Amino acid sequence: MTPNTISDELRYRLLNHLAEHPDASQRDVARELGMSVGKVNYCLNALIKKGLLKVRNFRNSHNKSAYLYVLTPRGFEEKVNVTYQFLRLKMAEYDDLVKEIEKLKGEVRQHEQSSEPAV
C-alpha cells in the first residue's frame, strides 16, 4: 500500500477521527477503526508523507511518546474531498439497497399471492 493507494473510505475514517481526536494514540485509532496498530502506523506515515498530517509531541505530557496528529490545511481540504466522495458512495449504496428491498418485497407479495388457497 502506497500513500496513493489508501482507499477513500480509509482516508475518510482516519482524517475524520484525527480531526475529532488529535491526541488519540495509534492504539486508540486502531481500536476505534478496527485496524491493526501496524496498519494505522503505516497509513499515518503515508498521510504525513502526502502532507495531510503533521505530528507534534506533547510538550507538557508525562508520556514523552505522546503525539498530536494535526491536519494541515491540505489535510482539511482532503478531508472535505473524501467526505464528499464517501457520502456519494454511501448514497449510491443506499439507492441500490432501496431498489433491492423493493424488488424483494415484490417477490414476497408475488409469492404470497400465488400461494394463497383458492376459495
Secondary structure as the mmCIF struct_conf table of DSSP 4:
data_model
#
loop_
_struct_conf.conf_type_id
_struct_conf.id
_struct_conf.beg_label_comp_id
_struct_conf.beg_label_asym_id
_struct_conf.beg_label_seq_id
_struct_conf.end_label_comp_id
_struct_conf.end_label_asym_id
_struct_conf.end_label_seq_id
HELX_RH_3T_P HELX_RH_3T_P1 PRO A 3 THR A 5
BEND BEND1 ILE A 6 ILE A 6
HELX_RH_AL_P HELX_RH_AL_P1 ASP A 8 GLU A 20
TURN_TY1_P TURN_TY1_P1 PRO A 22 ASP A 23
HELX_RH_AL_P HELX_RH_AL_P2 GLN A 26 LEU A 33
TURN_TY1_P TURN_TY1_P2 GLY A 34 GLY A 34
HELX_RH_AL_P HELX_RH_AL_P3 VAL A 37 LYS A 49
TURN_TY1_P TURN_TY1_P3 LYS A 50 GLY A 51
BEND BEND2 LEU A 52 LEU A 52
STRN STRN1 LEU A 53 ASN A 57
BEND BEND3 ARG A 59 ASN A 60
BEND BEND4 HIS A 62 ASN A 63
TURN_TY1_P TURN_TY1_P4 LYS A 64 SER A 65
STRN STRN2 TYR A 67 LEU A 71
HELX_RH_AL_P HELX_RH_AL_P4 PRO A 73 SER A 114
TURN_TY1_P TURN_TY1_P5 SER A 115 SER A 115
BEND BEND5 GLU A 116 GLU A 116
HELX_LH_PP_P HELX_LH_PP_P1 PRO A 117 ALA A 118
#
